[in-house]
Amino acid sequence: VTAPVENALARRKAIPLNVSLVDPHNDEAEVQLSDAMDVQQSILLEVWDADFPRSKDFLGEAWLPPLSSIGARRKDFVLPLRKPDFGSMAEPWPSREDDGKKGWDVEQGKEEMHKISGEIFVSVSWLFPVVAMDETDEHAPENMKDRAQAEQNRHTGKLSIKIDKARNLRRADAKKGRDCDPMVFVWVRNDSLRQWRKRPLCKTSVINNNRNPEWKFEKADLELLTGAYESRFPPKDVGFIPAVMELITSPTAKRRVE
């Protein structure tokens, strides 16, 4: 009686099942919600008097509000320019270090030309993420490169910024009988790494001899990874997102993920 039963069991074959478990604990959704509420990327606007080709003279700086508070609908801001603050208790963060800022964190003098003044007018929008999770889940990519790209998209936002004008800037070139030649640099700080990019995200042109310049400069769809996600990858001079793309397409990265 035993032998036929054993033979019957031996003839049974395993049935292959195509089962895919996608984030069963919903961890990715929680991470994305955290990224949306705290992007961990801060934007600093620096205004300089461009005394080319010799040097630049600092005119002031202003932080954008947190990206998570801006949203996809464009908002207008009038940001007062201020002197740099390199202290550990600076709000929201310590200023970017630059030789041209040395001495400007203290009072320079009583003359108007020695005081940071003015404000800058900007319009900003922040779209996050660039692709919603439900969109990527509906069309789940099959190959490793596409899966890595889909994962990156969930942690990527798009910044659009318009630097319209500035008013009442410091008359940096008063000794030359002129006003100033202002331009604006936009810098990104990864708050997770506490690290600045080595190159500005973008910059305006120079407006010559004008304390009330109007740049009408606009840059749209500047992609930024969230600070926490970006911190997984080594920074490079060319920027973080190209570094990520290089990493996820390299054979070493593919073996690591696999």
KEBA-314539 format. One record per residue: y, x, z of N, C-alpha, C, O in turn. Coordinates in steps of 0.05 Angstrom, whole numbers, padded with zeros to 5 digits, always signed. Layout:
! KEBA-314539
YXZYXZYXZYXZ ...
END
This chain:
! KEBA-314539
-00024+00016+00000+00000+00000+00000+00025+00017+00000+00046+00010-00012 +00023+00040+00014+00046+00058+00016+00054+00071-00010+00077+00073-00016 +00034+00080-00026+00039+00095-00050+00056+00080-00070+00075+00091-00081 +00049+00055-00077+00066+00040-00097+00095+00037-00088+00113+00039-00104 +00099+00033-00061+00126+00030-00051+00142+00056-00055+00165+00055-00063 +00129+00079-00049+00142+00105-00052+00149+00110-00081+00170+00120-00088 +00130+00102-00099+00135+00107-00128+00159+00090-00138+00175+00098-00154 +00160+00065-00127+00182+00048-00135+00209+00059-00126+00229+00057-00140 +00210+00069-00101+00234+00081-00091+00242+00106-00107+00266+00111-00112 +00221+00122-00115+00227+00146-00130+00239+00140-00157+00255+00156-00168 +00232+00116-00169+00242+00110-00196+00270+00099-00195+00283+00097-00216 +00280+00092-00171+00308+00082-00170+00328+00104-00176+00325+00127-00167 +00348+00097-00190+00369+00116-00197+00396+00108-00185+00402+00084-00182 +00413+00128-00179+00439+00122-00168+00457+00110-00190+00457+00119-00213 +00472+00090-00183+00490+00078-00202+00518+00091-00199+00530+00089-00178 +00529+00103-00220+00556+00116-00218+00577+00095-00214+00578+00075-00229 +00594+00099-00195+00617+00081-00190+00643+00095-00196+00647+00118-00187 +00661+00082-00210+00687+00094-00216+00707+00083-00195+00719+00062-00199 +00709+00098-00173+00726+00089-00151+00750+00109-00148+00746+00133-00148 +00773+00098-00146+00797+00114-00142+00813+00104-00118+00822+00081-00117 +00816+00122-00098+00831+00115-00074+00859+00127-00077+00862+00151-00076 +00878+00110-00079+00906+00119-00082+00921+00113-00057+00928+00090-00051 +00927+00134-00042+00943+00132-00018+00934+00108+00000+00949+00089+00004 +00909+00109+00010+00898+00085+00025+00914+00079+00050+00915+00056+00059 +00927+00099+00062+00942+00095+00087+00972+00090+00081+00988+00088+00100 +00979+00088+00055+01007+00083+00048+01026+00105+00058+01049+00100+00063 +01015+00130+00059+01032+00152+00069+01055+00158+00050+01077+00164+00058 +01049+00157+00024+01069+00164+00004+01093+00145+00005+01116+00153+00002 +01087+00119+00010+01109+00100+00012+01127+00106+00036+01151+00103+00034 +01115+00115+00058+01131+00122+00081+01148+00147+00076+01171+00148+00085 +01136+00166+00062+01151+00191+00056+01174+00184+00037+01196+00194+00041 +01170+00166+00018+01191+00159-00001+01213+00144+00013+01237+00148+00007 +01206+00127+00032+01226+00112+00047+01243+00132+00064+01267+00129+00065 +01230+00152+00075+01244+00172+00091+01263+00188+00073+01285+00194+00081 +01254+00195+00048+01271+00210+00029+01295+00193+00021+01317+00204+00019 +01291+00167+00018+01313+00150+00009+01334+00148+00031+01358+00146+00025 +01326+00148+00056+01344+00145+00079+01357+00172+00086+01380+00172+00097 +01344+00194+00081+01354+00220+00087+01347+00239+00064+01326+00252+00065 +01365+00241+00044+01359+00257+00020+01357+00287+00027+01342+00301+00013 +01371+00296+00047+01371+00324+00055+01381+00342+00034+01373+00365+00031 +01400+00332+00018+01416+00348-00001+01445+00340+00003+01452+00317+00001 +01462+00360+00009+01490+00354+00014+01507+00367-00008+01500+00388-00019 +01529+00353-00015+01546+00362-00037+01573+00370-00027+01587+00354-00013 +01581+00394-00033+01607+00405-00025+01625+00410-00050+01616+00423-00069 +01649+00399-00049+01669+00404-00070+01688+00426-00061+01700+00423-00040 +01691+00447-00076+01709+00469-00069+01731+00470-00091+01725+00471-00115 +01756+00471-00083+01778+00474-00101+01789+00502-00099+01795+00512-00077 +01792+00515-00122+01801+00543-00123+01825+00546-00142+01827+00531-00162 +01842+00564-00135+01864+00572-00154+01853+00594-00171+01847+00616-00161 +01849+00589-00196+01835+00607-00214+01854+00628-00225+01865+00624-00247 +01858+00650-00211+01875+00671-00221+01859+00690-00238+01856+00714-00231 +01849+00680-00260+01832+00696-00278+01850+00718-00291+01873+00713-00296 +01838+00741-00298+01810+00748-00293+01806+00763-00267+01784+00773-00262 +01826+00764-00250+01824+00781-00227+01810+00769-00203+01791+00781-00193 +01818+00745-00195+01806+00734-00171+01810+00704-00169+01822+00692-00187 +01800+00692-00148+01804+00663-00142+01816+00661-00114+01810+00676-00096 +01834+00642-00111+01847+00637-00085+01838+00609-00075+01840+00590-00090 +01829+00608-00051+01817+00583-00040+01839+00562-00035+01860+00568-00023 +01834+00538-00044+01853+00516-00040+01843+00494-00021+01859+00477-00013 +01818+00494-00015+01807+00474+00003+01780+00464-00006+01771+00469-00028 +01767+00449+00012+01741+00438+00006+01737+00410+00018+01752+00402+00036 +01718+00395+00008+01712+00368+00018+01682+00362+00013+01672+00369-00008 +01670+00350+00033+01642+00342+00031+01640+00313+00020+01656+00296+00027 +01621+00308+00002+01615+00281-00006+01601+00267+00018+01588+00280+00033 +01604+00241+00020+01588+00226+00040+01558+00230+00034+01551+00237+00011 +01540+00225+00053+01512+00227+00048+01503+00212+00023+01512+00189+00020 +01487+00223+00006+01478+00210-00018+01465+00183-00013+01468+00164-00028 +01450+00182+00009+01436+00157+00016+01455+00134+00021+01447+00111+00020 +01480+00140+00027+01499+00119+00033+01515+00110+00008+01531+00092+00010 +01510+00123-00014+01526+00117-00038+01513+00096-00056+01525+00076-00061 +01488+00100-00064+01474+00081-00080+01479+00083-00109+01495+00100-00118 +01465+00066-00125+01466+00068-00154+01492+00057-00166+01500+00064-00188 +01507+00041-00151+01532+00030-00161+01554+00050-00154+01557+00059-00131 +01570+00057-00174+01591+00078-00171+01611+00070-00149+01621+00048-00148 +01617+00090-00132+01637+00086-00111+01659+00106-00114+01654+00129-00122 +01683+00098-00107+01707+00115-00109+01713+00127-00081+01711+00112-00061 +01721+00152-00080+01727+00165-00055+01753+00181-00058+01758+00194-00079 +01770+00181-00038+01793+00199-00036+01787+00217-00012+01787+00208+00011 +01781+00243-00018+01772+00261+00002+01794+00281+00009+01803+00296-00008 +01802+00282+00034+01822+00302+00042+01810+00330+00042+01788+00334+00051 +01825+00349+00031+01817+00376+00031+01821+00389+00058+01841+00383+00072 +01803+00407+00066+01805+00419+00092+01798+00448+00090+01786+00457+00070 +01803+00463+00111+01796+00491+00112+01766+00493+00118+01754+00474+00128 +01754+00516+00112+01725+00519+00117+01719+00521+00147+01736+00529+00163 +01695+00513+00154+01686+00514+00182+01658+00527+00181+01639+00514+00172 +01656+00551+00191+01631+00566+00190+01616+00563+00217+01595+00576+00220 +01626+00548+00236+01613+00546+00262+01587+00530+00260+01583+00514+00242 +01570+00535+00280+01544+00521+00281+01546+00492+00286+01528+00476+00280 +01569+00483+00297+01573+00455+00303+01591+00441+00282+01600+00419+00287 +01595+00454+00259+01611+00442+00238+01599+00416+00228+01575+00413+00227 +01617+00397+00220+01608+00371+00210+01614+00369+00180+01637+00375+00172 +01596+00360+00164+01568+00355+00171+01551+00380+00174+01531+00380+00187 +01560+00402+00160+01545+00427+00160+01565+00450+00158+01588+00445+00151 +01557+00474+00165+01575+00497+00161+01582+00501+00132+01566+00495+00114 +01606+00510+00127+01615+00515+00099+01599+00536+00085+01586+00553+00098 +01600+00536+00059+01587+00556+00043+01602+00583+00046+01627+00583+00045 +01588+00604+00051+01600+00630+00054+01610+00640+00027+01597+00638+00007 +01634+00651+00027+01646+00663+00003+01668+00682+00012+01684+00676+00029 +01669+00705-00001+01689+00725+00006+01718+00714+00004+01735+00721+00019 +01722+00696-00016+01748+00685-00020+01757+00666+00002+01781+00658+00003 +01739+00658+00019+01745+00640+00042+01752+00655+00067+01760+00643+00087 +01748+00681+00067+01752+00696+00092+01780+00693+00102+01800+00696+00087 +01783+00686+00127+01809+00683+00139+01819+00655+00138+01837+00647+00153 +01808+00638+00120+01819+00611+00117+01808+00592+00138+01817+00569+00139 +01788+00601+00154+01778+00584+00176+01797+00584+00200+01792+00570+00220 +01818+00600+00199+01839+00601+00220+01866+00596+00207+01869+00596+00182 +01886+00590+00223+01913+00584+00213+01924+00608+00199+01924+00630+00210 +01934+00605+00174+01944+00627+00159+01974+00633+00164+01982+00656+00162 +01989+00613+00170+02018+00617+00174+02032+00591+00174+02020+00570+00170 +02058+00592+00178+02074+00568+00180+02085+00559+00153+02093+00536+00150 +02085+00576+00133+02095+00568+00107+02076+00549+00093+02052+00550+00097 +02087+00532+00077+02071+00512+00063+02049+00525+00045+02027+00514+00043 +02056+00547+00033+02037+00561+00015+02013+00572+00030+01993+00579+00018 +02014+00573+00057+01993+00583+00073+01976+00562+00087+01960+00568+00104 +01981+00536+00079+01967+00514+00092+01950+00499+00072+01960+00491+00050 +01925+00493+00079+01908+00476+00062+01920+00448+00062+01927+00437+00083 +01923+00437+00038+01935+00410+00036+01923+00395+00012+01910+00407-00005 +01928+00369+00012+01921+00353-00011+01894+00338-00008+01881+00340+00012 +01888+00322-00028+01863+00307-00029+01853+00306-00058+01867+00311-00077 +01827+00301-00060+01814+00300-00086+01802+00272-00090+01790+00261-00072 +01804+00262-00115+01796+00235-00121+01770+00236-00138+01770+00248-00160 +01748+00225-00129+01723+00226-00143+01709+00199-00143+01715+00182-00127 +01691+00196-00163+01674+00173-00165+01645+00183-00166+01639+00201-00181 +01627+00170-00151+01600+00181-00149+01580+00157-00148+01585+00136-00138 +01556+00162-00160+01534+00144-00158+01509+00160-00153+01507+00184-00162 +01489+00148-00140+01463+00162-00134+01441+00143-00138+01438+00123-00124 +01424+00148-00158+01401+00131-00164+01376+00145-00154+01369+00168-00162 +01361+00131-00136+01337+00143-00124+01316+00121-00119+01323+00100-00109 +01291+00127-00127+01282+00149-00144+01287+00143-00173+01295+00121-00180 +01283+00163-00190+01287+00159-00219+01266+00140-00230+01271+00126-00250 +01242+00140-00218+01220+00122-00226+01209+00109-00201+01202+00124-00182 +01208+00083-00199+01198+00070-00175+01168+00074-00173+01154+00079-00193 +01158+00073-00148+01129+00078-00143+01112+00058-00158+01091+00066-00169 +01120+00032-00158+01102+00013-00171+01100+00017-00201+01080+00010-00213 +01121+00030-00214+01119+00036-00242+01099+00058-00247+01083+00056-00266 +01099+00079-00230+01080+00100-00234+01052+00092-00227+01033+00102-00239 +01049+00073-00208+01022+00064-00201+01010+00047-00222+00985+00048-00226 +01026+00032-00237+01016+00015-00258+01004+00031-00281+00985+00023-00294 +01016+00054-00286+01006+00072-00308+00999+00099-00296+01012+00119-00301 +00979+00099-00280+00971+00124-00266+00963+00145-00286+00945+00141-00302 +00976+00168-00286+00969+00190-00305+00942+00201-00299+00933+00202-00276 +00929+00211-00320+00902+00221-00317+00901+00252-00315+00885+00262-00299 +00917+00267-00330+00915+00296-00329+00933+00307-00306+00951+00293-00296 +00927+00332-00299+00940+00344-00276+00970+00347-00279+00985+00342-00260 +00979+00355-00303+01008+00359-00308+01023+00333-00304+01044+00332-00292 +01012+00311-00316+01026+00285-00314+01026+00275-00286+01045+00262-00277 +01004+00280-00271+01004+00271-00243+01025+00286-00226+01038+00274-00209 +01028+00312-00232+01048+00328-00217+01076+00318-00224+01093+00317-00207 +01080+00311-00250+01107+00301-00258+01113+00274-00245+01135+00269-00237 +01092+00257-00244+01096+00231-00231+01103+00234-00202+01120+00219-00191 +01089+00252-00189+01095+00257-00160+01124+00268-00157+01137+00259-00138 +01132+00285-00174+01159+00296-00173+01180+00274-00177+01200+00273-00163 +01175+00256-00196+01193+00234-00202+01199+00216-00178+01221+00206-00174 +01178+00213-00161+01181+00197-00137+01200+00209-00117+01211+00195-00099 +01205+00235-00119+01223+00249-00100+01248+00260-00114+01260+00279-00104 +01254+00249-00137+01277+00258-00153+01298+00236-00155+01291+00213-00161 +01323+00242-00152+01345+00224-00156+01364+00234-00177+01362+00257-00185 +01382+00217-00186+01402+00224-00206+01430+00220-00195+01437+00199-00187 +01445+00242-00195+01472+00242-00186+01491+00241-00210+01489+00257-00228 +01510+00222-00209+01531+00222-00229+01558+00224-00214+01563+00210-00195 +01574+00242-00223+01599+00248-00209+01622+00250-00229+01620+00263-00250 +01645+00238-00222+01669+00241-00238+01691+00252-00219+01697+00241-00199 +01701+00276-00226+01723+00288-00212+01749+00281-00227+01755+00293-00247 +01763+00262-00216+01785+00250-00231+01810+00268-00229+01821+00277-00249 +01820+00272-00204+01845+00286-00200+01848+00296-00172+01831+00290-00155 +01869+00311-00167+01876+00320-00140+01906+00316-00137+01921+00316-00157 +01915+00314-00112+01943+00311-00106+01952+00329-00083+01938+00334-00064 +01977+00339-00087+01990+00355-00066+01974+00380-00057+01972+00386-00033 +01964+00394-00077+01950+00419-00070+01969+00441-00060+01993+00440-00064 +01957+00460-00046+01973+00482-00036+01985+00498-00059+01972+00503-00079 +02010+00506-00056+02024+00521-00077+02017+00551-00074+02032+00566-00063 +01993+00558-00083+01982+00584-00078+01998+00606-00092+01998+00629-00083 +02011+00600-00115+02024+00620-00130+02055+00619-00127+02070+00625-00145 +02063+00610-00103+02092+00607-00098+02107+00633-00101+02130+00634-00111 +02095+00656-00093+02108+00681-00095+02113+00689-00124+02130+00706-00130 +02097+00677-00143+02101+00683-00171+02119+00663-00184+02124+00663-00209 +02130+00644-00168+02147+00624-00179+02132+00602-00193+02143+00588-00210 +02106+00599-00187+02089+00579-00199+02076+00562-00178+02079+00567-00154 +02061+00541-00186+02046+00524-00167+02018+00536-00162+02015+00553-00145 +01999+00527-00177+01971+00537-00175+01956+00529-00200+01965+00512-00215 +01933+00542-00205+01917+00537-00228+01890+00527-00219+01870+00542-00219 +01888+00501-00210+01864+00492-00196+01840+00486-00214+01843+00477-00237 +01816+00490-00203+01791+00481-00214+01772+00474-00191+01776+00483-00169 +01751+00459-00197+01733+00449-00176+01705+00458-00182+01695+00457-00205 +01691+00468-00161+01663+00475-00163+01647+00456-00145+01656+00449-00123 +01625+00447-00155+01607+00429-00140+01582+00444-00132+01567+00454-00148 +01578+00445-00105+01556+00461-00094+01536+00443-00080+01543+00422-00070 +01510+00451-00081+01489+00435-00068+01476+00452-00045+01470+00475-00049 +01474+00439-00022+01461+00451+00001+01435+00436+00007+01435+00412+00011 +01412+00451+00008+01387+00439+00017+01387+00439+00047+01385+00460+00059 +01389+00415+00059+01391+00414+00088+01364+00419+00102+01364+00427+00125 +01343+00415+00087+01316+00421+00098+01312+00451+00101+01302+00461+00121 +01321+00466+00080+01319+00495+00080+01343+00509+00094+01342+00532+00101 +01365+00493+00097+01391+00504+00106+01400+00526+00087+01408+00548+00096 +01398+00520+00062+01403+00541+00041+01420+00529+00018+01416+00506+00010 +01439+00545+00009+01456+00538-00014+01443+00547-00040+01430+00568-00040 +01447+00532-00061+01440+00542-00087+01458+00566-00094+01481+00568-00084 +01448+00584-00110+01462+00608-00117+01483+00603-00139+01500+00620-00143 +01480+00581-00152+01499+00574-00173+01510+00546-00169+01495+00529-00158 +01534+00540-00177+01545+00513-00173+01530+00493-00191+01520+00500-00212 +01528+00469-00182+01516+00448-00198+01532+00442-00223+01520+00438-00245 +01558+00443-00221+01576+00439-00244+01604+00448-00235+01609+00452-00212 +01622+00449-00254+01650+00457-00248+01668+00445-00269+01660+00440-00292 +01693+00442-00261+01713+00431-00280+01727+00454-00296+01721+00477-00291 +01744+00446-00313+01761+00466-00327+01785+00473-00309+01788+00461-00287 +01801+00492-00317+01825+00500-00302+01849+00485-00313+01853+00483-00337 +01865+00474-00294+01890+00462-00301+01912+00481-00293+01915+00487-00269 +01928+00490-00311+01947+00512-00306+01973+00501-00293+01984+00480-00301 +01982+00515-00272+02008+00511-00260+02013+00482-00253+02032+00470-00262 +01996+00471-00236+01998+00442-00230+01986+00437-00202+01962+00442-00197 +02002+00426-00184+01993+00419-00157+01980+00391-00157+01968+00383-00137 +01983+00376-00179+01972+00349-00181+01955+00347-00207+01962+00331-00224 +01934+00362-00208+01919+00363-00233+01903+00338-00238+01895+00324-00219 +01898+00333-00264+01880+00311-00272+01859+00323-00290+01864+00330-00313 +01834+00324-00280+01813+00336-00296+01798+00316-00313+01791+00321-00336 +01794+00292-00303+01779+00271-00316+01751+00282-00324+01740+00276-00345 +01740+00298-00306+01715+00312-00311+01692+00293-00302+01693+00281-00281 +01672+00291-00319+01649+00273-00312+01623+00286-00320+01620+00297-00341 +01604+00284-00302+01577+00294-00306+01557+00273-00296+01558+00265-00273 +01539+00264-00314+01521+00243-00308+01492+00252-00307+01485+00272-00320 +01476+00238-00291+01447+00242-00290+01439+00270-00283+01422+00282-00296 +01452+00281-00263+01444+00307-00252+01420+00304-00233+01423+00291-00212 +01397+00314-00241+01373+00309-00225+01372+00327-00201+01376+00351-00202 +01366+00315-00178+01363+00330-00153+01337+00321-00139+01333+00297-00136 +01321+00340-00131+01298+00334-00114+01308+00329-00086+01329+00340-00078 +01293+00314-00070+01300+00311-00042+01296+00338-00029+01279+00354-00038 +01311+00344-00008+01309+00370+00005+01282+00376+00016+01272+00399+00013 +01268+00356+00027+01241+00361+00039+01222+00368+00017+01206+00386+00020 +01222+00354-00006+01204+00359-00028+01211+00386-00041+01193+00401-00048 +01236+00391-00045+01245+00416-00057+01237+00440-00041+01232+00462-00052 +01235+00437-00015+01229+00460+00003+01200+00470-00001+01193+00491+00009 +01184+00455-00016+01156+00463-00021+01155+00485-00042+01135+00498-00045 +01177+00488-00057+01177+00507-00080+01198+00529-00076+01219+00524-00064 +01192+00553-00086+01211+00575-00082+01236+00571-00099+01234+00564-00122 +01260+00575-00087+01285+00572-00102+01289+00594-00122+01279+00617-00118 +01302+00588-00144+01309+00608-00164+01338+00605-00172+01350+00584-00168 +01349+00625-00184+01377+00624-00193+01383+00601-00212+01404+00590-00212 +01363+00595-00229+01367+00575-00249+01367+00547-00237+01373+00528-00251 +01360+00544-00212+01359+00518-00199+01331+00511-00191+01311+00524-00200 +01328+00491-00174+01302+00484-00163+01284+00469-00182+01260+00475-00183 +01295+00450-00196+01278+00434-00213+01264+00450-00235+01240+00446-00240 +01278+00469-00249+01264+00486-00268+01242+00502-00254+01221+00507-00266 +01247+00511-00229+01226+00526-00215+01202+00508-00209+01179+00518-00211 +01207+00483-00202+01185+00465-00197+01169+00461-00223+01144+00461-00222 +01183+00456-00245+01169+00452-00270+01152+00476-00278+01130+00473-00288 +01163+00499-00273+01147+00523-00280+01122+00525-00262+01101+00534-00272 +01125+00518-00237+01103+00520-00218+01081+00500-00225+01058+00508-00225 +01088+00475-00231+01068+00455-00235+01053+00458-00262+01032+00446-00266 +01064+00474-00280+01051+00478-00305+01037+00504-00307+01024+00510-00327 +01038+00520-00286+01025+00546-00287+00996+00544-00281+00988+00526-00266 +00978+00561-00292+00950+00560-00286+00944+00563-00256+00926+00549-00246 +00959+00579-00242+00954+00583-00214+00959+00557-00199+00944+00550-00181 +00981+00543-00206+00987+00518-00193+00965+00497-00198+00958+00482-00180 +00955+00497-00223+00935+00477-00229+00909+00482-00213+00897+00463-00204 +00902+00508-00210+00878+00514-00194+00883+00506-00165+00864+00497-00152 +00908+00510-00155+00914+00504-00127+00911+00474-00122+00901+00465-00102 +00922+00458-00141+00921+00429-00138+00893+00419-00140+00884+00401-00125 +00878+00430-00159+00850+00422-00164+00833+00429-00139+00809+00423-00139 
END
